[in-house]
Amino acid sequence: MNTAEVVKSLILLLGGVENIASATHCATRLRLVLHDDRKGDKVAIDQLDNVKGCFANAGQLQIIFGTGLVNEVYDEFMRVTQIEQRSKTEVNSIASQKQNIIQRCARTLSNIFVPIIPAIVASGLLMGLLGTLRTYNLVDSGSTLFILLDIFSSSAFIILPILIGFTAAEEFGGNPYLGATLGGILTHPALTNAWSVAGGFETMQLFNFDIAMIGYQGTVFPVVLATWFMSIVEKNIRRVVPNALDIILTPFITVVLTGFVAMIFIGPAGRALGDGISWVLNVLYTHVGWFAGILFGGSYSAIVITGIHHSFHAIEAGLLTNPEIGINFLLPIWAMSNVAQGGACLAVYFKTTNEKIKSIAVPSAVSSLLGITEAAIFGINLRFVKPFFAALVGGACGGGYVVFSKVGMTAVGLTGLPGMAIVQPKTLIHYIIGMVIAFIISFIISYTLKYSTENV
């Protein structure tokens, strides 16, 4: 590939250098923010050599080049345009200005939870492993090794408010260490452990307000809301405190004021919000059953297009840490939807004679099986429309099956084939069957529907 020629053509199709506000890249995509989105010719960009797809999402124009190749294109793009190099966070911030309030909230929750996913995945994988060993009596659950590993597996969920407090403060523009401190306040050992409240808890009074001395271990929304409030308090205090006293007074006043408000108001309200969402989802899961799986599995890919799916990490974490639920029953449904996109995409490979489409379809389908669907959705399925709807049907069927079979996961973040590592052992076979159902149904429908794949 002549990278220089591709970049030269790309700049022209973007409306020129003067129309490019910022640029960054991820593992597979060049991510651009344009001053005027109307000047970006997505159809023409899609026809450039080695471009595997072009779509607008989350306030950005995202051009799929693939792993490795995107780095070469980005380097040449930055050299030619001479625009200021920005971090991915800065580009996301600029792009968010073009989003509506729902998309911005979803993106905010995503930015808070994505950095925490490795910790939750590690704990979830270990929980799954220990569960398997315990189920089949392969290890003495009273042994020192097992007890230590059990401690390791639950630690991320116990200190989850501290982790969230840190990343949320970064997202809201506050001091991340004060955010972590706030998370520590909400999980202080002096408070009754959130998972032990059935044994009773104390109530204290302050300014005629009753304060339930219950910790917030494993909760999500209380610390997110409290950290948002803390960041506002910190910024306003810093405006009035003299610079010479800032290092002393600002953190002191922020922690004390926010701690009181969090314990009296925000904490209970946030707990009620999280419990309410979990209760509604659990009722649907328990009483509506497979129909809920069909509904969620059939609509998830459409939600992905809007970018709102980024907020689901918070809801899934709430399910995992809810003592009455303790499993993630949503992620298996999302996994079926992702696998279905791969099946529909692969069908296009066998249906088309266009060599460029063939070269894109296979790696995009494989990527979907690994849980990354952007290339399949935006590069292939939405381009021809009918494969996308075929994938919705496949996702609905797979989603209905995994809910009917009570498939659950012990973490967040992994779908498709990698998701097998965090599936509850007793439901693994049903997870695999669900993936087969989703893939085959979407493949068959996508292949049998009539649509042209040649003139693109």
N, C-alpha and C positions, 0 to 999 in steps of 0.2 A: 504494500500500500504506500502511495505517495502521500505522506502525512501533510506535507506543506500544501499540496493541491486541495486536499480535503478541507483543511482549515481555511484556506483562502475562499473556497466555495461556500463553506459554512458561514463565514462572517458576512458575506453578501446576502445570504438567505435569512440572516438574523436582522437585517436592516442596517448593517454597517456597525463599525466599532462604537460610534456615538450612541447606538441604541442598547449597548450592553452595559448593564449596571454592575454586575458582579458575576464571578464564575468560581466554581469549585468542582470537585468530582468525588464519587464514592468508588466502590469496587468495580462497578460496571458502567456507570453513567456519568456523562458530563452534565453538570447541573448549573443552569444559567438563570439569572434574573434580568429581564429586559425592561427598559423604560416603557416601551409601548409593545405589548404582547401581539398586537395586530400586525406588526411588521415582520414577525417571525413566520416564515412559510414552512409549516410542519410537513406538509405533503411533499414539497421539494426536498427538504432535508432528509426525509425518509428514503429518498431515492439515491442519496450519496453512497459511494462505495464504502463498505464496511459498517454502515449505519444499520443497526438491527432493530431500530424503532425510535420513534420520537413522539413525546406526549407532554402535555402540560398537567402538572399536579402540584398541589401545595404551594402555589404561587411561583413555581419554577418551570422552566422549559427543560425537560430532561431528555437527553439524547443517549441512547444505548449503544455503546461500542463493544463492551465485553471486557473481561478481566485482562489486565496487562496493556491492551491496546488503548484503553481510555487514558492511561498515564502518558503515553506518547502524544496523543492528541491534545491533552490538557497542557503539557509542557510547550508544545508548538503554539497552541492557542494563546497562552499567556505571553509568549515571546513576541508574537505578531501584534497582538492587541495592545500590549503594554498597559493593561488595566491593572488597578491595584489588586494585589493578591489578598484575598480574605479567607478567614477560616470558615469551615462549614457552618459553625454556629452563627457567624456574622451573616452569611448568605441566607440561612434559615430565618434570621431576624428580619432581614430586608424583605424576603419573600412573604413572610407572615402578614405584612402590611396589606397584601392583596387578598388575604383570606377573610371569610366571614367569621363571626364570633364563634360559631360551633367548631369550625376548622381550627381556629386559633387555640381554643380550649383543648381540643384533641391533640394538637401538636405540642402544647405545653405539657400535658400529661405524658406524652411520649418522651419528651426530652428529660422528664424527671425519672421515668422508669427504665428506659433503655440502658443507661449506665449500670443499673442494679441487676439486670437480667443475668449476667454471669454468676453472681452470688446465689441467686434463686435457682438457677439451673444446676449449679454444683450441689446445693442442698437437696434439690429434688432428685437428682440422679442417685445420691447417696441414700436418700430415703427409699427409693425404689429398690436399690440393691439390698438394703437391710431388710426390707419387706419380703423380698424373695427368699433370702436366707432364713428368715424367721418362719415363713409359710411352709417351707419344705424341710424344716428342722435340720438345716445344714450347719448350724452354729448354735452354741449355747448363748442364749440371749442374756444370761447373767454374767457372762465373762467380761473381764476388764476391757478387752479389745472391742467387743460389741457395744458396751456402755459408752466408751470413748467415741466410737464412730457415730453412735446415736446422738451424742452431744454435738459433734461436728455437723450432723445433718440438720439439726433444728436451729443452729445459731443464727443463720441469716434471717430466719423468720422472727426470732426473739428480738433482734436488734433492728428489725426492718424500719421502725420509725426513725432511728438514728441515721440510717442510710438515706432514707427519703428526705429527712430534714436537711442533710448535706446537699443533695442534688437539687432539691426544690429551692433552697436558698440561692444556689447558683443560677437557677432558671429565673427566679423572681428579682435578682439583682441585690440580694442581701449577702451577709457574711456567711459562707457555708459552715464555718465552725460554730457560729451561733445557732445555725439551723440544726446542726448535729447535737448541740447542747440542749436545744428545745426538745429534740427527739429523746434525749436522755432523761429529761424531766418527766416526759410522758411514760417512760418505762422504768422509773426509779424503783429500786427494791422495796422502798417503804410503802409502795402502793401494792394492793392485792393483785397478784398475777391475773391477767385477763382470762387465762384458761382455767383459773381455779375459783372463779366467783361463785360457783355452785355451793362451795363450802361456807359462803358468807363473806361480808366485807364491812368495813367501817364507813361511817358517814360523819363528816365534820362540818362545822358552820363557820362562814366568814362573811361579815357584812350582811347577815341574815340570808345568805345563800347556802344551800346545802351542797356540799362537795362530796361526791362518792369517791372514796379512796381506792379506785380501781385503775390499774395500769392499762396501757394501750399497746401492749405487745402484739405484734402481728397486724395491727390496724393500718389503714392506708389514708383515708380521707381526713381524720383528725389532724395528723401532722402536716398534710398538704395545706389544709386551710389555715392552720396555726402558723406555718412558715410563711405563707402569703401575707398574713397579718403582721408577722414579725418584720418582714422585709419593708413593709410600708412604715411601720413604727421606726425602724432603724434609719431609714432615709430622712424622715421628718425630724428626728432628733438631731441627726448630724447637721441639719441646716441651721439649727439655732445654738448648738453647743460650740464654744470657742475651740479653735484648732488645737490649742495647747492642752485642752482637757478632753479632747475627743476620744483618745485611747482609753481613758478611764470612765468617763460618764456615759458615752454612747452604748457600749456593750452592757454596762451595769443596768441602766434604765431599761434597755431593750429586753434583757432577759427577765428582769423582775416584772415589768408590765405585761409582757407577752405570756409569761408563765402563769400569772393570775388569770388573765383572760382565757388562756387555753384550758386551764383546769376547770374554770367556772362555766364558760359558755361554749367555746369552740370545740373542745374535746367531746363533750356529750352530744352536741349537734352533729359533729362529724361521725361519731360512732353510730348515731341513729341513721344518718344518711347511708353509710356503708352497709349496715345491717338491713336497711330497707331494700337496697338494690339486691343484695344477696338473697333476701327472703323472696322477693318477686321472681328472681331467676330460678330459685330452688323450687318454688311452687310450679312454675312452668315446666321445669325439668321433671318434677315428680308426678304431676297430675296431667299435663298435656302430653308428656312423653315424646314419642317419635315424631309427632306433628311439629313440636318445637324444634326438633333437629332438622326437619325438612325446611321449616321457615328460616331458621338461622343459616343452615348450610346453603340454601338456595339464594340467600341475599348477601352473604358475606362478601363475595367478589365485587358486587355492585357497591358495597360500602367502601371497599378498598379504593375505588376510583375517587371517592370524595375525600379520602385521607382521614376520615373520622375513626377508622379502625385503630389508629394509634392510641386512642384512649382506653382500649379494651384491656391493656396490661394492668391498669389500676383495678379494674373489676375482677380480673382473673386472680390477682394477688389477694383481693378481698375474699374470694371464695376459698383459696388455699388456707388462709389464716383464720377463717371463721370456724370456731370449735364445733359447730353443729353440721358443718359441711366437710371441710378438710380436703377436698379434691377439686381439681380444675376440670369441670365437665364441659366447658366452652371450647377449650383449645382443640380437643379431638374433632369438633365440628368444623372449626376453621381449617384444620388439617385436611379434611375431606374436600373442602372447597378448593384448597390449593392444589391438591392432587388432581382434581377434576379439570382444572385449567391446563394441567400438563397433558392429560388425555386428549382434550379437544385440540390442543396445539399440535400434538403428534399426528393426529388425523389429517391435519392440513399438509403435513409433509408427504403423506401418501397420496393426497388428493391433487396436489399441484405439480406442474412441470416447470415452474419458475425456479431456477437454480438459486437465486438470492433468497427466496422464501424458504426453500429447502435448507439452506445453510443456516438460517435463523431458527427454524422450527425445532430441530433436534436439541440443540443446547438449551433452548428456552423451555422445552418440555422437561428435560433432565433437571434444570434449575427449579422448576415447579415441584418436582418430586422431592427436592431437597428443602422445600419451603419458601423459595424465593420466586414470586410469580410475576414481577413487573414486566420482564421481557416477554413472557407468554401473553399476558393480558394486553399490554400496550403495543407490543411488537407484532403480534399475530392475531389473537382472537378478536380484539375490538376492531382491528383493521377490516376484518371480513364480517363482523357483527354476529353472524349465526353461530360460529364456534364458541363465542362468548356465552350465548344463551344455552348452547349445548352443555357447557361447563356448569352453568347455574343448575341445570337439571341433574347433572351428575353429582354436584355438591349436595343438592337437596336429598338425593337418594342415599348417598354415603352418610350424610349428617343424620338422617332418620335412623339408619341402621346403628350407628355408634351410640345414639341416645337410647334406642330400644335395648341395646346390649349393655347399657350402663358403663361405657368406657370412660375411664377417668385418668387424669395425669397428675403428676406430683410437682410440677414446676410450670414455668411459662417460657415462651420464646422459641420452642422447637416444634416444628410441624413436619408433615411428610415423613420420609424415611428416618431422618434423625429423631423425630418425635417418638419412635419406638423405644428410645432409651429412657424416657420419663413416663411411659405408660404403666399403669398399675399392672403387675405381672399377670394377675388372674384374668385381665381383659385384653391382653396383648393380641391374642388370636383374633378377637373381634375387631380390634383396630386394624389389623392387616386385611381382614375380610372387607372392612369398610373402605379401605383404600382401593382394593381391587374393584369393588362395586362402583365407586366414584370414577375411577379411571376408565373402566370398560364402557360404562354407560355414556359418559361424555365423549369418548372416542367414537363409539358407534353412531351416536346422533350427529356429531360433527362431520363424520365421514359421509353419512347418507343424505344430509341436507344438501340442497342445490344452491351453490353460490360460486361466483368466479374468483379464481385465485391467480389469474394470469396477468391481467392489466393493472399492475400496481406500481 
